[in-house]
Amino acid sequence: MLNVENKVITITGASSGIGEATAKLLAANGAKVVLGARRTDKLEQIVKEIRTSGGTAEFKVVDVTDRQDMKAFIHFAKDKFDRVDVIFNNAGVMPLSLLNALKVDEWDKMINVNIHGVLNGIAAVLPIMEAQGGGQIINTASIAAHQVGPTSAVYSATKYAVWAISDGLRQESKNIRVTIISPGVVETELGSDITDESTKGFLKELRKTALKPEAIANAVLYAVSQPDDVDVNEIVVRPTASAF
């Protein structure tokens, strides 16, 4: 039996891609999932699909860059189900560009969503998990946390920050499991906000060997389903054909 049934699992960035696939897979394995993102229509549709398939799901619109909004999202889940067993901090953006393009507003956006969003999730859920004696915090990093290339300097910096924050939290925690998921190239909306035309072409080329979001969902399921005394700290998932 997987150690997933009846766990209350909150997921940000849940309106598409990895978040959507993970919500559906965890719900299919008996978890009670609470989806968070900014697009109400998408969240409503995914929750409807999960419920139609016999799963348990709720949603709440959330802006992960807003600390109070993130706290309200987590407390919404706790109010519904009395506890929060897992948070999957999955929201992220990736407007890649060369540094000399000086797209400073896009740098700020990546820092706010990719770093502050994760920290806000941790701040919201950590007191609850400590009070209930356990839980699991899963953060989406990237292979970009392990290697840097042209156009990815700021994005890689944000994902390395996620890696560092996660490992520091792991070392500080006795009863809370901490997992980093580092995906390679995946077929998602990530990168849809790239404004640099040459970078768009580079990403399009990389996506010729991209993984499906379900591959990352399976990694999350694996980490969540381990016995409570087993902490899977990082999973790197790349396409077999990819050099990145």
C-alpha positions in Angstrom: 0.0 0.0 0.0 1.3 3.4 -0.9 1.6 5.9 2.0 -0.6 8.4 0.3 -4.3 7.6 1.1 -6.1 10.3 3.0 -3.1 12.6 3.1 -4.0 16.2 2.7 -1.8 17.6 0.0 -1.6 21.3 -1.1 -0.2 22.1 -4.5 0.6 25.5 -6.0 1.0 26.1 -9.7 -1.8 23.5 -10.0 -3.8 24.9 -12.9 -1.7 23.2 -15.6 1.4 21.2 -16.3 3.2 19.4 -13.5 0.8 20.8 -10.8 -2.3 19.5 -12.6 -0.8 16.1 -13.4 0.4 15.7 -9.8 -3.0 16.7 -8.4 -4.7 14.1 -10.5 -2.3 11.3 -9.8 -2.2 11.9 -6.0 -6.0 12.1 -5.9 -6.2 8.9 -7.9 -4.1 7.2 -5.2 -6.4 8.4 -2.4 -4.9 11.8 -1.4 -7.1 14.8 -0.5 -5.7 17.4 -2.8 -6.1 21.2 -2.5 -5.2 23.1 -5.6 -3.9 26.6 -5.7 -3.1 28.9 -8.7 -4.4 32.2 -10.1 -6.7 30.9 -12.9 -10.1 30.1 -11.3 -11.6 28.5 -14.5 -8.7 26.1 -14.8 -8.8 25.1 -11.2 -12.6 24.6 -11.3 -12.2 22.3 -14.3 -9.4 20.2 -12.8 -11.3 19.8 -9.5 -14.4 18.8 -11.3 -12.4 16.1 -13.3 -10.9 14.7 -10.1 -14.3 14.6 -8.3 -15.9 12.9 -11.3 -13.2 10.2 -11.1 -14.0 9.6 -7.5 -11.3 11.7 -5.9 -11.3 14.4 -3.2 -10.3 17.9 -4.3 -10.8 21.5 -3.3 -9.3 24.7 -4.8 -8.5 28.2 -3.7 -7.1 31.0 -5.9 -3.7 32.1 -4.6 -0.9 34.4 -5.5 2.2 32.7 -4.1 4.1 36.0 -4.0 1.7 37.4 -1.4 2.6 36.0 2.0 -0.9 36.5 3.5 -2.6 35.0 0.4 -0.4 32.0 0.8 -1.2 31.7 4.5 -4.9 31.9 3.7 -4.5 29.1 1.1 -2.8 26.8 3.6 -5.3 27.5 6.3 -8.2 26.9 3.8 -6.8 23.4 3.4 -6.5 22.9 7.2 -10.0 24.2 7.8 -11.4 21.8 5.2 -9.5 18.6 6.3 -8.1 19.4 9.9 -4.4 19.0 8.9 -1.9 19.6 6.1 0.4 16.6 5.4 2.2 17.8 2.3 2.8 21.1 0.5 4.1 20.9 -3.1 5.6 24.4 -3.8 5.4 24.1 -7.6 4.6 27.5 -8.9 7.3 28.9 -11.1 8.2 31.2 -14.0 11.0 31.1 -16.5 11.3 34.2 -18.8 14.9 33.3 -19.9 17.1 36.0 -21.5 20.7 37.1 -21.8 21.7 39.4 -19.0 22.7 42.2 -21.3 19.1 42.3 -22.5 18.5 44.0 -19.1 15.0 42.5 -18.6 15.1 43.6 -15.0 11.4 43.3 -14.5 11.5 39.7 -15.6 14.4 39.1 -13.1 12.2 40.5 -10.3 9.3 38.3 -11.4 11.5 35.2 -11.2 12.8 36.1 -7.8 9.3 36.9 -6.5 7.6 33.7 -7.8 10.4 31.2 -7.6 12.1 32.2 -4.3 9.6 34.3 -2.4 6.8 31.9 -3.4 8.6 28.9 -1.9 9.5 30.8 1.2 5.9 32.0 1.6 4.7 28.4 1.3 7.2 27.2 3.9 6.3 30.1 6.3 2.6 29.2 6.0 2.8 25.5 6.5 5.8 25.0 8.9 4.0 26.0 12.1 1.1 23.7 11.2 3.4 20.7 10.5 5.5 21.3 13.6 2.3 21.5 15.7 0.9 18.2 14.3 4.3 16.5 14.6 5.2 15.9 11.0 4.6 16.6 7.3 6.4 16.9 4.0 7.6 19.9 2.1 8.3 19.3 -1.6 9.8 22.1 -3.7 10.2 22.2 -7.4 13.8 23.2 -8.4 15.2 22.3 -11.8 18.2 20.9 -13.5 19.0 24.6 -13.8 19.8 24.4 -10.1 22.7 22.2 -11.0 24.0 23.9 -14.2 23.9 27.3 -15.7 23.8 28.2 -19.4 23.4 31.4 -21.5 20.0 33.0 -20.8 19.5 31.0 -17.6 21.7 33.0 -15.1 18.8 34.5 -13.1 16.5 31.5 -13.5 19.3 29.2 -12.4 20.1 31.4 -9.4 16.4 31.2 -8.3 16.4 27.5 -8.6 19.7 27.1 -6.8 18.1 29.2 -4.0 15.2 26.7 -3.9 17.8 23.9 -3.6 19.7 25.7 -0.8 16.6 26.7 1.1 15.3 23.1 0.9 18.5 21.5 2.1 18.8 24.0 5.0 15.2 23.2 6.0 16.0 19.5 5.8 18.9 19.9 8.2 16.8 21.9 10.6 13.8 19.5 10.6 13.5 16.3 12.7 9.9 15.3 11.9 9.3 17.1 8.6 10.5 15.5 5.3 11.9 17.8 2.7 12.1 16.8 -1.0 13.5 18.7 -4.0 12.1 17.8 -7.4 14.5 18.8 -10.2 12.9 18.3 -13.6 14.6 18.5 -16.9 12.7 19.8 -19.9 9.0 19.1 -19.6 6.0 19.9 -21.9 4.4 22.7 -19.8 3.5 26.3 -20.0 6.8 27.2 -18.3 8.7 29.6 -20.6 5.6 30.8 -22.3 6.4 34.3 -20.9 9.8 34.4 -22.7 9.9 37.7 -24.6 13.3 37.2 -26.3 12.7 35.7 -29.7 16.1 33.8 -30.0 15.5 32.2 -26.6 12.0 31.1 -27.6 13.6 29.2 -30.5 16.2 27.6 -28.2 13.5 26.4 -25.8 11.4 25.1 -28.7 14.4 23.0 -29.8 14.9 21.6 -26.3 11.3 20.6 -26.1 11.6 18.2 -29.0 12.8 15.6 -26.4 10.7 16.9 -23.5 9.1 14.8 -20.8 5.4 14.7 -20.2 4.2 16.3 -16.9 3.1 12.9 -15.7 6.8 11.9 -15.4 7.3 14.5 -12.7 4.0 13.6 -11.1 5.2 10.1 -10.7 8.4 11.4 -9.0 6.3 13.3 -6.5 4.1 10.3 -5.9 7.2 8.2 -5.2 8.5 10.7 -2.6 5.2 11.1 -0.9 4.5 7.4 -0.7 7.6 6.4 1.2 7.3 5.4 4.9 7.3 8.3 7.3 10.8 7.5 8.4 12.2 7.7 4.8 13.0 11.1 3.5 13.7 11.2 -0.3 15.7 14.4 -0.5 16.1 15.0 -4.2 14.9 13.5 -7.4 16.4 14.7 -10.7 14.2 13.6 -13.7 15.6 14.2 -17.2 14.5 13.0 -20.7 16.7 10.1 -21.7 17.6 11.8 -24.9 18.5 15.1 -23.3 22.1 16.3 -22.6 20.8 19.0 -20.2 
